[in-house]
């Protein structure tokens, strides 16, 4: 899919990504990139980027990236596990995320997501998500 096709596909219904202001900015065969604002929507009470917002950003990028690797008429990708190390606090601006594949298998995918501060380039968070690749009921002939 092209960047414009991914934007259209992900904009088809309201999501957490919309509520937090996430945007997909690049789609290639090797990675997917996005950005998220650091503002009142994504702050924790001390005025820093909320760790949960970083994890939601990482999961969004990893999930979209995984879905782009399967035939969505026959399979879906669902999260099995995610972890994150929060390395640097950010108070404002934007964070950028890049999801790159670690493993693309028949039944699982593993993606690494690096989140950096747009203005300084500092690594803010590093995350890894494991996705299960499941067959959709219509593709198997089974009733859900």
N, CA, C and O atoms as CSV, one atom per row, in Angstrom:
chain,resi,resn,atom,element,x,y,z
A,1,UNK,N,N,0.841,-1.187,0.000
A,1,UNK,CA,C,0.000,0.000,0.000
A,1,UNK,C,C,0.880,1.243,0.000
A,1,UNK,O,O,1.979,1.254,0.555
A,2,UNK,N,N,0.372,2.271,-0.630
A,2,UNK,CA,C,1.070,3.553,-0.607
A,2,UNK,C,C,0.740,4.282,0.695
A,2,UNK,O,O,-0.165,3.878,1.426
A,3,UNK,N,N,1.473,5.350,0.978
A,3,UNK,CA,C,1.198,6.158,2.161
A,3,UNK,C,C,-0.234,6.675,2.139
A,3,UNK,O,O,-0.925,6.617,3.156
A,4,UNK,N,N,-0.686,7.176,1.005
A,4,UNK,CA,C,-2.052,7.707,0.911
A,4,UNK,C,C,-3.097,6.611,1.135
A,4,UNK,O,O,-4.123,6.858,1.769
A,5,UNK,N,N,-2.848,5.412,0.625
A,5,UNK,CA,C,-3.772,4.298,0.840
A,5,UNK,C,C,-3.822,3.902,2.320
A,5,UNK,O,O,-4.895,3.610,2.850
A,6,UNK,N,N,-2.674,3.894,2.979
A,6,UNK,CA,C,-2.635,3.570,4.414
A,6,UNK,C,C,-3.369,4.638,5.215
A,6,UNK,O,O,-4.120,4.311,6.133
A,7,UNK,N,N,-3.163,5.902,4.885
A,7,UNK,CA,C,-3.872,6.989,5.586
A,7,UNK,C,C,-5.378,6.841,5.419
A,7,UNK,O,O,-6.129,7.005,6.381
A,8,UNK,N,N,-5.825,6.532,4.203
A,8,UNK,CA,C,-7.257,6.351,3.958
A,8,UNK,C,C,-7.785,5.136,4.732
A,8,UNK,O,O,-8.849,5.204,5.348
A,9,UNK,N,N,-7.045,4.035,4.696
A,9,UNK,CA,C,-7.438,2.796,5.381
A,9,UNK,C,C,-7.553,3.022,6.889
A,9,UNK,O,O,-8.514,2.571,7.512
A,10,UNK,N,N,-6.575,3.720,7.479
A,10,UNK,CA,C,-6.583,3.919,8.930
A,10,UNK,C,C,-7.560,5.006,9.364
A,10,UNK,O,O,-7.912,5.074,10.541
A,11,UNK,N,N,-8.004,5.853,8.447
A,11,UNK,CA,C,-8.946,6.922,8.784
A,11,UNK,C,C,-10.393,6.494,8.624
A,11,UNK,O,O,-11.295,7.320,8.763
A,12,UNK,N,N,-10.636,5.221,8.333
A,12,UNK,CA,C,-11.994,4.770,8.029
A,12,UNK,C,C,-12.916,4.743,9.244
A,12,UNK,O,O,-14.133,4.657,9.079
A,13,UNK,N,N,-12.370,4.815,10.465
A,13,UNK,CA,C,-13.200,4.866,11.663
A,13,UNK,C,C,-12.405,5.513,12.793
A,13,UNK,O,O,-11.175,5.461,12.783
A,14,UNK,N,N,-13.091,6.128,13.777
A,14,UNK,CA,C,-12.387,6.778,14.881
A,14,UNK,C,C,-11.613,5.752,15.726
A,14,UNK,O,O,-12.114,4.664,16.009
A,15,UNK,N,N,-10.396,6.114,16.119
A,15,UNK,CA,C,-9.552,5.209,16.892
A,15,UNK,C,C,-8.802,5.977,17.972
A,15,UNK,O,O,-8.857,7.206,18.027
A,16,UNK,N,N,-8.101,5.243,18.828
A,16,UNK,CA,C,-7.227,5.851,19.820
A,16,UNK,C,C,-6.161,6.699,19.132
A,16,UNK,O,O,-5.801,7.767,19.627
A,17,UNK,N,N,-5.658,6.229,18.002
A,17,UNK,CA,C,-4.648,6.985,17.261
A,17,UNK,C,C,-5.162,8.383,16.905
A,17,UNK,O,O,-4.415,9.358,16.988
A,18,UNK,N,N,-6.424,8.481,16.513
A,18,UNK,CA,C,-7.023,9.783,16.210
A,18,UNK,C,C,-7.086,10.647,17.461
A,18,UNK,O,O,-6.735,11.826,17.421
A,19,UNK,N,N,-7.528,10.072,18.561
A,19,UNK,CA,C,-7.674,10.819,19.811
A,19,UNK,C,C,-6.334,11.378,20.294
A,19,UNK,O,O,-6.283,12.458,20.881
A,20,UNK,N,N,-5.251,10.638,20.043
A,20,UNK,CA,C,-3.928,11.079,20.490
A,20,UNK,C,C,-3.180,11.881,19.427
A,20,UNK,O,O,-2.059,12.328,19.670
A,21,UNK,N,N,-3.783,12.067,18.257
A,21,UNK,CA,C,-3.178,12.889,17.216
A,21,UNK,C,C,-2.081,12.211,16.416
A,21,UNK,O,O,-1.246,12.891,15.820
A,22,UNK,N,N,-2.067,10.884,16.390
A,22,UNK,CA,C,-1.034,10.158,15.643
A,22,UNK,C,C,-1.256,10.299,14.147
A,22,UNK,O,O,-2.391,10.380,13.677
A,23,UNK,N,N,-0.157,10.327,13.410
A,23,UNK,CA,C,-0.198,10.403,11.949
A,23,UNK,C,C,0.811,9.413,11.375
A,23,UNK,O,O,1.905,9.259,11.918
A,24,UNK,N,N,0.458,8.750,10.298
A,24,UNK,CA,C,1.408,7.912,9.565
A,24,UNK,C,C,2.082,8.829,8.547
A,24,UNK,O,O,1.411,9.554,7.813
A,25,UNK,N,N,3.420,8.790,8.508
A,25,UNK,CA,C,4.155,9.715,7.642
A,25,UNK,C,C,4.948,9.035,6.536
A,25,UNK,O,O,5.313,9.688,5.558
A,26,UNK,N,N,5.225,7.739,6.664
A,26,UNK,CA,C,5.990,7.042,5.622
A,26,UNK,C,C,5.683,5.555,5.674
A,26,UNK,O,O,5.533,4.975,6.749
A,27,UNK,N,N,5.591,4.949,4.498
A,27,UNK,CA,C,5.391,3.508,4.365
A,27,UNK,C,C,6.348,3.027,3.288
A,27,UNK,O,O,6.297,3.494,2.150
A,28,UNK,N,N,7.228,2.085,3.648
A,28,UNK,CA,C,8.141,1.491,2.672
A,28,UNK,C,C,8.104,-0.025,2.851
A,28,UNK,O,O,7.408,-0.535,3.729
A,29,UNK,N,N,8.843,-0.730,2.029
A,29,UNK,CA,C,8.946,-2.181,2.187
A,29,UNK,C,C,9.718,-2.555,3.448
A,29,UNK,O,O,9.585,-3.672,3.946
A,30,UNK,N,N,10.528,-1.626,3.970
A,30,UNK,CA,C,11.401,-1.914,5.105
A,30,UNK,C,C,10.920,-1.371,6.444
A,30,UNK,O,O,11.365,-1.849,7.487
A,31,UNK,N,N,10.028,-0.391,6.443
A,31,UNK,CA,C,9.579,0.211,7.702
A,31,UNK,C,C,8.314,1.023,7.480
A,31,UNK,O,O,7.896,1.272,6.350
A,32,UNK,N,N,7.714,1.432,8.604
A,32,UNK,CA,C,6.610,2.387,8.600
A,32,UNK,C,C,6.966,3.446,9.639
A,32,UNK,O,O,7.520,3.128,10.692
A,33,UNK,N,N,6.649,4.698,9.343
A,33,UNK,CA,C,6.944,5.793,10.261
A,33,UNK,C,C,5.689,6.594,10.562
A,33,UNK,O,O,4.748,6.641,9.769
A,34,UNK,N,N,5.701,7.222,11.730
A,34,UNK,CA,C,4.612,8.089,12.121
A,34,UNK,C,C,5.099,9.136,13.092
A,34,UNK,O,O,6.268,9.160,13.477
A,35,UNK,N,N,4.177,10.004,13.482
A,35,UNK,CA,C,4.499,11.010,14.488
A,35,UNK,C,C,3.307,11.206,15.405
A,35,UNK,O,O,2.165,10.927,15.040
A,36,UNK,N,N,3.596,11.694,16.610
A,36,UNK,CA,C,2.563,11.920,17.612
A,36,UNK,C,C,2.918,13.197,18.374
A,36,UNK,O,O,4.079,13.404,18.729
A,37,UNK,N,N,1.920,14.060,18.629
A,37,UNK,CA,C,2.212,15.288,19.369
A,37,UNK,C,C,2.464,14.990,20.847
A,37,UNK,O,O,1.931,14.036,21.414
A,38,UNK,N,N,3.287,15.831,21.441
A,38,UNK,CA,C,3.474,15.794,22.885
A,38,UNK,C,C,2.768,17.045,23.399
A,38,UNK,O,O,3.313,18.149,23.368
A,39,UNK,N,N,1.537,16.840,23.873
A,39,UNK,CA,C,0.700,17.946,24.339
A,39,UNK,C,C,-0.277,17.413,25.378
A,39,UNK,O,O,-0.076,16.314,25.895
A,40,UNK,N,N,-1.305,18.146,25.691
A,40,UNK,CA,C,-2.260,17.749,26.721
A,40,UNK,C,C,-2.898,16.388,26.492
A,40,UNK,O,O,-3.288,15.725,27.453
A,41,UNK,N,N,-3.011,15.959,25.243
A,41,UNK,CA,C,-3.600,14.644,24.959
A,41,UNK,C,C,-2.673,13.510,25.366
A,41,UNK,O,O,-3.135,12.413,25.682
A,42,UNK,N,N,-1.371,13.766,25.361
A,42,UNK,CA,C,-0.395,12.698,25.575
A,42,UNK,C,C,0.471,12.911,26.819
A,42,UNK,O,O,1.395,12.137,27.068
A,43,UNK,N,N,0.177,13.958,27.604
A,43,UNK,CA,C,0.939,14.239,28.827
A,43,UNK,C,C,0.459,13.398,30.005
A,43,UNK,O,O,-0.703,12.997,30.067
A,44,UNK,N,N,1.369,13.139,30.932
A,44,UNK,CA,C,0.989,12.655,32.254
A,44,UNK,C,C,0.923,13.888,33.167
A,44,UNK,O,O,1.296,14.978,32.734
A,45,UNK,N,N,0.459,13.745,34.420
A,45,UNK,CA,C,0.234,14.921,35.271
A,45,UNK,C,C,1.455,15.835,35.491
A,45,UNK,O,O,1.277,17.016,35.788
A,46,UNK,N,N,2.673,15.325,35.355
A,46,UNK,CA,C,3.857,16.171,35.557
A,46,UNK,C,C,4.264,16.915,34.288
A,46,UNK,O,O,5.292,17.592,34.269
A,47,UNK,N,N,3.461,16.794,33.226
A,47,UNK,CA,C,3.726,17.533,31.996
A,47,UNK,C,C,4.695,16.856,31.040
A,47,UNK,O,O,5.165,17.472,30.083
A,48,UNK,N,N,4.995,15.583,31.301
A,48,UNK,CA,C,5.867,14.807,30.422
A,48,UNK,C,C,5.037,13.881,29.544
A,48,UNK,O,O,3.880,13.591,29.849
A,49,UNK,N,N,5.642,13.419,28.448
A,49,UNK,CA,C,4.989,12.421,27.606
A,49,UNK,C,C,4.649,11.199,28.454
A,49,UNK,O,O,5.525,10.637,29.112
A,50,UNK,N,N,3.416,10.796,28.443
A,50,UNK,CA,C,2.932,9.632,29.199
A,50,UNK,C,C,3.506,8.358,28.592
A,50,UNK,O,O,3.465,8.173,27.375
A,51,UNK,N,N,4.036,7.487,29.431
A,51,UNK,CA,C,4.567,6.215,28.935
A,51,UNK,C,C,3.520,5.393,28.210
A,51,UNK,O,O,3.833,4.701,27.242
A,52,UNK,N,N,2.282,5.463,28.669
A,52,UNK,CA,C,1.205,4.739,27.998
A,52,UNK,C,C,0.932,5.274,26.602
A,52,UNK,O,O,0.559,4.515,25.707
A,53,UNK,N,N,1.115,6.578,26.408
A,53,UNK,CA,C,0.951,7.152,25.073
A,53,UNK,C,C,2.054,6.638,24.147
A,53,UNK,O,O,1.804,6.340,22.979
A,54,UNK,N,N,3.276,6.537,24.678
A,54,UNK,CA,C,4.370,5.988,23.871
A,54,UNK,C,C,4.084,4.546,23.478
A,54,UNK,O,O,4.337,4.151,22.340
A,55,UNK,N,N,3.560,3.762,24.407
A,55,UNK,CA,C,3.243,2.361,24.106
A,55,UNK,C,C,2.091,2.282,23.102
A,55,UNK,O,O,2.118,1.451,22.195
A,56,UNK,N,N,1.088,3.136,23.257
A,56,UNK,CA,C,-0.015,3.156,22.288
A,56,UNK,C,C,0.497,3.524,20.902
A,56,UNK,O,O,0.047,2.959,19.905
A,57,UNK,N,N,1.436,4.467,20.830
A,57,UNK,CA,C,2.045,4.861,19.561
A,57,UNK,C,C,2.814,3.689,18.958
A,57,UNK,O,O,2.680,3.388,17.772
A,58,UNK,N,N,3.615,3.038,19.787
A,58,UNK,CA,C,4.390,1.879,19.313
A,58,UNK,C,C,3.461,0.772,18.819
A,58,UNK,O,O,3.700,0.184,17.765
A,59,UNK,N,N,2.403,0.487,19.578
A,59,UNK,CA,C,1.494,-0.589,19.176
A,59,UNK,C,C,0.760,-0.222,17.891
A,59,UNK,O,O,0.522,-1.090,17.051
A,60,UNK,N,N,0.404,1.027,17.728
A,60,UNK,CA,C,-0.262,1.462,16.502
A,60,UNK,C,C,0.647,1.252,15.289
A,60,UNK,O,O,0.227,0.681,14.282
A,61,UNK,N,N,1.891,1.715,15.392
A,61,UNK,CA,C,2.823,1.555,14.281
A,61,UNK,C,C,3.089,0.079,13.984
A,61,UNK,O,O,3.062,-0.337,12.826
A,62,UNK,N,N,3.346,-0.713,15.031
A,62,UNK,CA,C,3.616,-2.135,14.839
A,62,UNK,C,C,2.425,-2.885,14.270
A,62,UNK,O,O,2.590,-3.774,13.434
A,63,UNK,N,N,1.230,-2.536,14.713
A,63,UNK,CA,C,0.025,-3.215,14.229
A,63,UNK,C,C,-0.248,-2.911,12.767
A,63,UNK,O,O,-0.584,-3.807,11.992
A,64,UNK,N,N,-0.104,-1.650,12.390
A,64,UNK,CA,C,-0.312,-1.285,10.987
A,64,UNK,C,C,0.750,-1.956,10.120
A,64,UNK,O,O,0.445,-2.512,9.065
A,65,UNK,N,N,1.999,-1.896,10.580
A,65,UNK,CA,C,3.089,-2.514,9.817
A,65,UNK,C,C,2.838,-4.004,9.620
A,65,UNK,O,O,3.035,-4.524,8.522
A,66,UNK,N,N,2.408,-4.691,10.668
A,66,UNK,CA,C,2.140,-6.128,10.576
A,66,UNK,C,C,1.000,-6.408,9.603
A,66,UNK,O,O,1.081,-7.328,8.789
A,67,UNK,N,N,-0.062,-5.612,9.692
A,67,UNK,CA,C,-1.222,-5.818,8.815
A,67,UNK,C,C,-0.851,-5.639,7.347
A,67,UNK,O,O,-1.453,-6.260,6.471
A,68,UNK,N,N,0.133,-4.798,7.080
A,68,UNK,CA,C,0.557,-4.578,5.696
A,68,UNK,C,C,1.318,-5.764,5.125
A,68,UNK,O,O,1.569,-5.813,3.921
A,69,UNK,N,N,1.690,-6.723,5.971
A,69,UNK,CA,C,2.455,-7.894,5.522
A,69,UNK,C,C,1.584,-9.120,5.262
A,69,UNK,O,O,2.102,-10.174,4.892
A,70,UNK,N,N,0.270,-9.001,5.450
A,70,UNK,CA,C,-0.620,-10.141,5.233
A,70,UNK,C,C,-1.748,-9.751,4.282
A,70,UNK,O,O,-1.978,-8.570,4.022
A,71,UNK,N,N,-2.447,-10.761,3.767
A,71,UNK,CA,C,-3.644,-10.553,2.956
A,71,UNK,C,C,-4.799,-10.331,3.929
A,71,UNK,O,O,-5.281,-11.278,4.551
A,72,UNK,N,N,-5.242,-9.083,4.061
A,72,UNK,CA,C,-6.260,-8.727,5.050
A,72,UNK,C,C,-7.638,-9.296,4.753
A,72,UNK,O,O,-8.537,-9.180,5.587
A,73,UNK,N,N,-7.828,-9.904,3.598
A,73,UNK,CA,C,-9.092,-10.581,3.331
A,73,UNK,C,C,-9.089,-11.982,3.916
A,73,UNK,O,O,-10.144,-12.600,4.060
A,74,UNK,N,N,-7.896,-12.492,4.258
A,74,UNK,CA,C,-7.763,-13.864,4.768
A,74,UNK,C,C,-7.174,-13.937,6.176
A,74,UNK,O,O,-7.422,-14.901,6.901
A,75,UNK,N,N,-6.400,-12.930,6.566
A,75,UNK,CA,C,-5.714,-12.968,7.853
A,75,UNK,C,C,-5.779,-11.616,8.548
A,75,UNK,O,O,-6.020,-10.581,7.928
A,76,UNK,N,N,-5.555,-11.663,9.858
A,76,UNK,CA,C,-5.452,-10.452,10.670
A,76,UNK,C,C,-4.264,-10.621,11.602
A,76,UNK,O,O,-3.831,-11.736,11.891
A,77,UNK,N,N,-3.751,-9.500,12.062
A,77,UNK,CA,C,-2.646,-9.514,13.021
A,77,UNK,C,C,-3.141,-8.925,14.330
A,77,UNK,O,O,-3.726,-7.842,14.347
A,78,UNK,N,N,-2.908,-9.634,15.422
A,78,UNK,CA,C,-3.339,-9.187,16.746
A,78,UNK,C,C,-2.146,-9.233,17.692
A,78,UNK,O,O,-1.276,-10.097,17.579
A,79,UNK,N,N,-2.123,-8.292,18.620
A,79,UNK,CA,C,-1.004,-8.202,19.546
A,79,UNK,C,C,-0.976,-9.354,20.537
A,79,UNK,O,O,-1.997,-9.708,21.127
A,80,UNK,N,N,0.216,-9.938,20.713
A,80,UNK,CA,C,0.448,-10.971,21.732
A,80,UNK,C,C,1.160,-10.386,22.936
A,80,UNK,O,O,0.820,-10.685,24.080
A,81,UNK,N,N,2.161,-9.542,22.667
A,81,UNK,CA,C,2.978,-8.996,23.750
A,81,UNK,C,C,3.631,-7.716,23.263
A,81,UNK,O,O,4.009,-7.599,22.098
A,82,UNK,N,N,3.757,-6.760,24.171
A,82,UNK,CA,C,4.498,-5.533,23.874
A,82,UNK,C,C,5.299,-5.158,25.102
A,82,UNK,O,O,4.842,-5.325,26.233
A,83,UNK,N,N,6.497,-4.650,24.870
A,83,UNK,CA,C,7.275,-4.104,25.978
A,83,UNK,C,C,7.865,-2.780,25.528
A,83,UNK,O,O,7.953,-2.496,24.333
A,84,UNK,N,N,8.263,-1.983,26.491
A,84,UNK,CA,C,8.820,-0.673,26.177
A,84,UNK,C,C,9.778,-0.244,27.273
A,84,UNK,O,O,9.540,-0.472,28.460
A,85,UNK,N,N,10.853,0.375,26.854
A,85,UNK,CA,C,11.775,1.021,27.773
A,85,UNK,C,C,11.687,2.524,27.504
A,85,UNK,O,O,11.952,2.985,26.394
A,86,UNK,N,N,11.311,3.274,28.534
A,86,UNK,CA,C,11.198,4.732,28.424
A,86,UNK,C,C,12.540,5.313,28.832
A,86,UNK,O,O,12.963,5.152,29.976
A,87,UNK,N,N,13.216,5.990,27.905
A,87,UNK,CA,C,14.602,6.379,28.104
A,87,UNK,C,C,14.818,7.865,28.362
A,87,UNK,O,O,15.806,8.242,28.992
A,88,UNK,N,N,13.923,8.701,27.893
A,88,UNK,CA,C,14.111,10.143,28.048
A,88,UNK,C,C,12.753,10.825,28.101
A,88,UNK,O,O,11.851,10.489,27.334
A,89,UNK,N,N,12.612,11.774,28.998
A,89,UNK,CA,C,11.376,12.542,29.111
A,89,UNK,C,C,11.288,13.620,28.041
A,89,UNK,O,O,12.294,14.204,27.640
A,90,UNK,N,N,10.066,13.869,27.589
A,90,UNK,CA,C,9.798,14.906,26.589
A,90,UNK,C,C,8.598,15.698,27.059
A,90,UNK,O,O,7.616,15.118,27.523
A,91,UNK,N,N,8.661,17.027,26.946
A,91,UNK,CA,C,7.574,17.885,27.408
A,91,UNK,C,C,6.730,18.488,26.287
A,91,UNK,O,O,5.568,18.830,26.508
A,92,UNK,N,N,7.295,18.622,25.093
A,92,UNK,CA,C,6.537,19.287,24.026
A,92,UNK,C,C,7.073,18.868,22.661
A,92,UNK,O,O,8.026,18.097,22.552
A,93,UNK,N,N,6.434,19.399,21.633
A,93,UNK,CA,C,6.845,19.092,20.262
A,93,UNK,C,C,6.179,17.829,19.748
A,93,UNK,O,O,5.008,17.565,20.021
A,94,UNK,N,N,6.951,17.057,18.999
A,94,UNK,CA,C,6.468,15.820,18.398
A,94,UNK,C,C,7.466,14.711,18.677
A,94,UNK,O,O,8.666,14.956,18.800
A,95,UNK,N,N,6.963,13.496,18.775
A,95,UNK,CA,C,7.836,12.328,18.760
A,95,UNK,C,C,7.602,11.605,17.443
A,95,UNK,O,O,6.492,11.574,16.910
A,96,UNK,N,N,8.685,11.026,16.937
A,96,UNK,CA,C,8.653,10.272,15.688
A,96,UNK,C,C,8.852,8.807,16.014
A,96,UNK,O,O,9.632,8.469,16.903
A,97,UNK,N,N,8.158,7.937,15.308
A,97,UNK,CA,C,8.317,6.507,15.521
A,97,UNK,C,C,8.609,5.796,14.218
A,97,UNK,O,O,8.074,6.143,13.165
A,98,UNK,N,N,9.471,4.794,14.306
A,98,UNK,CA,C,9.764,3.959,13.143
A,98,UNK,C,C,9.678,2.504,13.574
A,98,UNK,O,O,10.379,2.075,14.490
A,99,UNK,N,N,8.805,1.744,12.900
A,99,UNK,CA,C,8.657,0.301,13.147
A,99,UNK,C,C,9.394,-0.451,12.052
A,99,UNK,O,O,9.151,-0.242,10.864
A,100,UNK,N,N,10.304,-1.338,12.472
A,100,UNK,CA,C,11.050,-2.166,11.534
A,100,UNK,C,C,10.882,-3.634,11.927
A,100,UNK,O,O,10.825,-3.957,13.114
A,101,UNK,N,N,10.803,-4.515,10.939
A,101,UNK,CA,C,10.584,-5.925,11.261
A,101,UNK,C,C,11.840,-6.581,11.838
A,101,UNK,O,O,12.956,-6.341,11.379
A,102,UNK,N,N,11.623,-7.409,12.853
A,102,UNK,CA,C,12.671,-8.255,13.419
A,102,UNK,C,C,12.480,-9.678,12.903
A,102,UNK,O,O,13.445,-10.383,12.607
A,103,UNK,N,N,11.207,-10.087,12.801
A,103,UNK,CA,C,10.854,-11.441,12.337
A,103,UNK,C,C,9.494,-11.376,11.657
A,103,UNK,O,O,8.535,-10.859,12.231
A,104,UNK,N,N,9.408,-11.894,10.450
A,104,UNK,CA,C,8.131,-12.016,9.740
A,104,UNK,C,C,7.944,-13.495,9.445
A,104,UNK,O,O,8.555,-14.039,8.525
A,105,UNK,N,N,7.101,-14.132,10.228
A,105,UNK,CA,C,6.856,-15.557,10.059
A,105,UNK,C,C,5.444,-15.837,9.603
A,105,UNK,O,O,4.650,-14.920,9.391
A,106,UNK,N,N,5.138,-17.118,9.452
A,106,UNK,CA,C,3.808,-17.539,9.013
A,106,UNK,C,C,2.751,-17.253,10.077
A,106,UNK,O,O,1.630,-16.865,9.748
A,107,UNK,N,N,3.103,-17.443,11.362
A,107,UNK,CA,C,2.109,-17.299,12.420
A,107,UNK,C,C,2.428,-16.196,13.426
A,107,UNK,O,O,1.585,-15.857,14.256
A,108,UNK,N,N,3.632,-15.633,13.363
A,108,UNK,CA,C,3.990,-14.508,14.239
A,108,UNK,C,C,4.849,-13.504,13.499
A,108,UNK,O,O,5.530,-13.827,12.525
A,109,UNK,N,N,4.798,-12.282,13.987
A,109,UNK,CA,C,5.675,-11.220,13.521
A,109,UNK,C,C,6.206,-10.501,14.757
A,109,UNK,O,O,5.496,-10.366,15.754
A,110,UNK,N,N,7.452,-10.040,14.691
A,110,UNK,CA,C,8.039,-9.238,15.761
A,110,UNK,C,C,8.543,-7.945,15.138
A,110,UNK,O,O,9.247,-7.961,14.129
A,111,UNK,N,N,8.176,-6.829,15.748
A,111,UNK,CA,C,8.542,-5.507,15.254
A,111,UNK,C,C,9.236,-4.712,16.346
A,111,UNK,O,O,8.838,-4.762,17.510
A,112,UNK,N,N,10.278,-3.976,15.967
A,112,UNK,CA,C,10.937,-3.041,16.878
A,112,UNK,C,C,10.484,-1.638,16.513
A,112,UNK,O,O,10.462,-1.268,15.339
A,113,UNK,N,N,10.123,-0.860,17.527
A,113,UNK,CA,C,9.679,0.509,17.311
A,113,UNK,C,C,10.582,1.437,18.116
A,113,UNK,O,O,10.685,1.321,19.338
A,114,UNK,N,N,11.227,2.347,17.420
A,114,UNK,CA,C,12.097,3.335,18.048
A,114,UNK,C,C,11.385,4.681,17.989
A,114,UNK,O,O,10.983,5.130,16.915
A,115,UNK,N,N,11.230,5.321,19.142
A,115,UNK,CA,C,10.549,6.613,19.228
A,115,UNK,C,C,11.585,7.661,19.628
A,115,UNK,O,O,12.267,7.524,20.643
A,116,UNK,N,N,11.687,8.706,18.812
A,116,UNK,CA,C,12.658,9.765,19.065
A,116,UNK,C,C,11.958,11.120,19.154
A,116,UNK,O,O,10.839,11.285,18.669
A,117,UNK,N,N,12.635,12.091,19.783
A,117,UNK,CA,C,12.111,13.450,19.848
A,117,UNK,C,C,12.448,14.147,18.536
A,117,UNK,O,O,13.604,14.155,18.113
A,118,UNK,N,N,11.452,14.725,17.902
A,118,UNK,CA,C,11.655,15.321,16.586
A,118,UNK,C,C,12.716,16.422,16.610
A,118,UNK,O,O,13.551,16.490,15.709
A,119,UNK,N,N,12.694,17.274,17.621
A,119,UNK,CA,C,13.597,18.427,17.641
A,119,UNK,C,C,15.037,18.055,17.942
A,119,UNK,O,O,15.957,18.637,17.367
A,120,UNK,N,N,15.251,17.086,18.839
A,120,UNK,CA,C,16.624,16.781,19.278
A,120,UNK,C,C,17.170,15.485,18.709
A,120,UNK,O,O,18.383,15.273,18.706
A,121,UNK,N,N,16.295,14.617,18.229
A,121,UNK,CA,C,16.721,13.307,17.752
A,121,UNK,C,C,16.988,12.310,18.870
A,121,UNK,O,O,17.359,11.167,18.604
A,122,UNK,N,N,16.802,12.731,20.118
A,122,UNK,CA,C,17.068,11.858,21.266
A,122,UNK,C,C,16.121,10.663,21.270
A,122,UNK,O,O,14.934,10.801,20.975
A,123,UNK,N,N,16.655,9.491,21.605
A,123,UNK,CA,C,15.832,8.284,21.731
A,123,UNK,C,C,15.000,8.399,23.002
A,123,UNK,O,O,15.543,8.486,24.103
A,124,UNK,N,N,13.682,8.398,22.842
A,124,UNK,CA,C,12.738,8.567,23.937
A,124,UNK,C,C,12.270,7.221,24.467
A,124,UNK,O,O,12.143,7.033,25.677
A,125,UNK,N,N,12.014,6.283,23.557
A,125,UNK,CA,C,11.457,4.982,23.936
A,125,UNK,C,C,11.849,3.958,22.881
A,125,UNK,O,O,11.890,4.259,21.688
A,126,UNK,N,N,12.131,2.767,23.331
A,126,UNK,CA,C,12.322,1.653,22.402
A,126,UNK,C,C,11.355,0.555,22.826
A,126,UNK,O,O,11.252,0.221,24.006
A,127,UNK,N,N,10.659,0.006,21.857
A,127,UNK,CA,C,9.606,-0.963,22.131
A,127,UNK,C,C,9.718,-2.132,21.167
A,127,UNK,O,O,10.277,-2.014,20.077
A,128,UNK,N,N,9.178,-3.251,21.593
A,128,UNK,CA,C,9.092,-4.426,20.719
A,128,UNK,C,C,7.700,-5.023,20.891
A,128,UNK,O,O,7.215,-5.203,22.009
A,129,UNK,N,N,7.070,-5.326,19.761
A,129,UNK,CA,C,5.744,-5.928,19.799
A,129,UNK,C,C,5.773,-7.250,19.039
A,129,UNK,O,O,6.377,-7.359,17.972
A,130,UNK,N,N,5.110,-8.245,19.609
A,130,UNK,CA,C,4.935,-9.537,18.950
A,130,UNK,C,C,3.473,-9.635,18.534
A,130,UNK,O,O,2.562,-9.461,19.344
A,131,UNK,N,N,3.275,-9.917,17.254
A,131,UNK,CA,C,1.938,-10.020,16.693
A,131,UNK,C,C,1.653,-11.468,16.300
A,131,UNK,O,O,2.514,-12.152,15.748
A,132,UNK,N,N,0.443,-11.924,16.589
A,132,UNK,CA,C,-0.008,-13.227,16.094
A,132,UNK,C,C,-0.711,-13.002,14.766
A,132,UNK,O,O,-1.503,-12.070,14.625
A,133,UNK,N,N,-0.423,-13.851,13.803
A,133,UNK,CA,C,-1.105,-13.811,12.507
A,133,UNK,C,C,-2.180,-14.891,12.557
A,133,UNK,O,O,-1.881,-16.080,12.663
A,134,UNK,N,N,-3.439,-14.454,12.477
A,134,UNK,CA,C,-4.548,-15.403,12.594
A,134,UNK,C,C,-5.353,-15.439,11.301
A,134,UNK,O,O,-5.457,-14.444,10.583
A,135,UNK,N,N,-5.920,-16.611,11.025
A,135,UNK,CA,C,-6.800,-16.745,9.874
A,135,UNK,C,C,-8.168,-16.198,10.232
A,135,UNK,O,O,-8.670,-16.436,11.330
A,136,UNK,N,N,-8.770,-15.467,9.309
A,136,UNK,CA,C,-10.124,-14.964,9.513
A,136,UNK,C,C,-11.116,-16.099,9.275
A,136,UNK,O,O,-10.877,-16.956,8.424
A,137,UNK,N,N,-12.230,-16.118,10.016
A,137,UNK,CA,C,-13.196,-17.222,9.871
A,137,UNK,C,C,-13.671,-17.452,8.435
A,137,UNK,O,O,-13.808,-18.601,8.016
A,138,UNK,N,N,-13.922,-16.397,7.680
A,138,UNK,CA,C,-14.390,-16.549,6.306
A,138,UNK,C,C,-13.347,-17.237,5.428
A,138,UNK,O,O,-13.693,-17.940,4.479
A,139,UNK,N,N,-12.068,-17.031,5.750
A,139,UNK,CA,C,-11.000,-17.619,4.952
A,139,UNK,C,C,-10.849,-19.117,5.217
A,139,UNK,O,O,-10.376,-19.858,4.355
A,140,UNK,N,N,-11.254,-19.562,6.414
A,140,UNK,CA,C,-11.094,-20.967,6.760
A,140,UNK,C,C,-12.356,-21.776,6.491
A,140,UNK,O,O,-12.324,-23.007,6.497
A,141,UNK,N,N,-13.467,-21.082,6.255
A,141,UNK,CA,C,-14.739,-21.789,6.059
A,141,UNK,C,C,-15.415,-22.141,7.381
A,141,UNK,O,O,-16.498,-22.725,7.389
A,142,UNK,N,N,-14.780,-21.788,8.499
A,142,UNK,CA,C,-15.360,-22.071,9.817
A,142,UNK,C,C,-16.252,-20.930,10.238
A,142,UNK,O,O,-16.038,-19.791,9.822
A,143,UNK,N,N,-17.233,-21.210,11.043
A,143,UNK,CA,C,-18.117,-20.198,11.596
A,143,UNK,C,C,-17.516,-19.731,12.910
A,143,UNK,O,O,-17.132,-20.542,13.753
A,144,UNK,N,N,-17.437,-18.431,13.078
A,144,UNK,CA,C,-16.829,-17.862,14.299
A,144,UNK,C,C,-17.677,-18.148,15.525
A,144,UNK,O,O,-17.318,-17.745,16.631
